[in-house]
Amino acid sequence: MEALKERIEREGQNLGRGILKIDSFLNHQVDALLLEAVGQAIAAKFAHSQPTRILTAEVSGIIPAVMAGKALGNIPVVYARKHKPITMQEPVYVDAAPSHTKGGEVLLMVSPEFLHKEDRVLVVDDFLATGKTIDALARIVHNSGATLVGIATVVEKSFEGGRDALNHWQVPIYSAAIITNMDNGRIELAD
């Protein structure tokens, strides 16, 4: 996605330790048209898999997931909660994942009310770095009995090895933009 790559090159900030700040269009302020285009690109890659539901993690994965869900014909989007609201009845699907930007570990929770064994689930998130958050989401899909049909992200940091860490799921993985190197303050994108 050239428009996404251009925005990363123009506005992205390398904060060190593999942290990319793209708050001006994804993680704090949202460029709806750009994210709509990302959602359409994700839909184009996964329409043949016929997903019936999208799963993401709150908060930054929600908007790209919603845009992909809309582009796939308005399929439901479920987001794993990090804090259990009083409206979420037990039992819940739960798994743990590290938070790269917040430090520490977070629990991801999904109500069985919104994830069924007959679902074909596409996992969509903002970043693919080490793959640990997406792996936790995929385990939630697996534990629900649903079928994981693919993984999509807005930005992948390929140098962190997340794609390889997710290969055991044996599903297609798509990233709208891939960053290959962030050494010495640089942000290098794949062609």
N, C-alpha and C positions, 0 to 999 in steps of 0.2 A: 504494500500500500504506500504509494509515493507520497500522498498528502500527509500521512502519519509520520513517515520518515523525515519529511521536511520540517514538520513541527518539532520533532525530537531534536533535530539538528539546530533549529532556530531557538527553541525555548528550553530544551532539556539542560539540567545542571547536574554535573557529576559531583556528588557530595563526598566521595571517597567511600571505601569499604563496600563497593558494589552498589551503592545507593544512588538511584537516578531520580531526581526531582522533576516531575512533569505535572506539577500541581496546577499549572495554568490552563490545562485542557483535559485532565483526567482525574487526578486524585484529590482535588479540592474544589477547583472551578472546572466546569464541564463544557466542552465545545460539543453541543448536541449534534450538529451536522457532521462533524468529524466522527463522532462515536456512532452515529447512524450509518455512516459509510463502513466503519469497522464491522458493525452488526451485519450489514449486507454481505461483506466479504466472508464472514464466518458462515452465514447462511448458505452462500454459494458453495463453500467447501463441504458442508455437512447435510445439505438437503437430501442427498441420495441415501443417507443413513436413517432417514425418517425419525428423528428424535421426537419424543412426545413431551419432553420436559427438559428444562435447563436447570442445572444446579451451580450455584456460585457461593462465595463467602462474602459476608458483609465486611466492609462497606464498599470498597472501591471496585469490586467485581459486579456490583448490581447494575450499573448503567450499561456496560457493554453486554451483559447478559440479557437485559431487557431489550436492547436494540437488536440483538441476535434473535431473541424470541419473537419480536415483532416481525422481523424479516423472514422468519421461518413459518409465518402464518399465524402469529399470535399464540404460540404455544406457551404454557405456564412456565414461569420462572420462580424457582424456589431458592431462597438464600439461607445458608447455614448461619444460625445466630451464634454470637459469641457470648451472650448473656441470656439466660433462660428467663423469658417473661412468665408472669403468673398465668397467662393464657395457654401456655404450652403444657399439655398434659403428659404425664409419664405413661408408658416408656417413651424414650426418644432415642434416635440414632445419634451417637456422639463419638467424636474422635478428636485427637489432639494434634496441633500443628504449631511449629515455631513461628513467631512474628519477627521478620527481619527488621522492620522499621520501628516496632514498639519494644522489641527485646522481650525475651521470655517466651512462654508457651501460652497458646489460647485453646480453649475448647470450642469445637464447632458442633452445633446441635441442629438436627432436623427432625421435625415431627413426622411420624409415620403417616399422618393424615395427608401429607403432601408428597409422599414418595412411595410408589407402589411397585410390587414385583413385576407387573406387566409393563412398566415404563421403560422407554428407551431414552437414556439420559446422556445429554451433552454437558460436560463440565466446561464452564466459561469463567475466566478470571482476568484480572488486569495484568498481572505479571506471572511469568514462568521464570524462576531463578533456580533454586535448589530442587524444586518440585515437591517439597514436603507438604505445603498446604493443599496443592492439587491432589497429591497422593492420599491425604486424609479425606478429601471430598470423594475420591474414587472408592476408598474403603467404605464410606458411608453408602454409596450406591451399591457396592457389592453386598454389604450387610443387609440392605433392604431387600435383596433378591432381584432388584432391577438390573437392566443390561446397560453397561457403559458403552456408548457408541463413538465417543470421541472426546478430545480435549482441545480447547481453543483459548488463546490468550491475546491480549492486545500487544504486549511487549514481552519478548523472551530475551533473557541475558544468557546466551548460549555458553559463555565461559564459566557459568556456575554449575553446569552439568545436569540441570533438571530434566531435560528431554531424555537423557540416558537413564536417569533414575525412574522415569515413568514407563520405559519400554516394556516392563513386565505386564502392563495392562493390555498390550497388543491391540491398541486402537490408534487411529490416525491422530496426529498432533499438528495443529496449525497455529502459527503466530503471525499477526499482521505486520509486525516489525521485529527484526532480530538484531540485537546488539552483540557484537563479537568481542569487543574489548573496551574496558574502561580504565586501563592503566594510565598513570601519569596525568589524570584529569581529562583524558580523551573520552569521546563517545563515538565508537566506530560501529557503523551499521553494515549488515550484510546487503549485498545487491539484490 
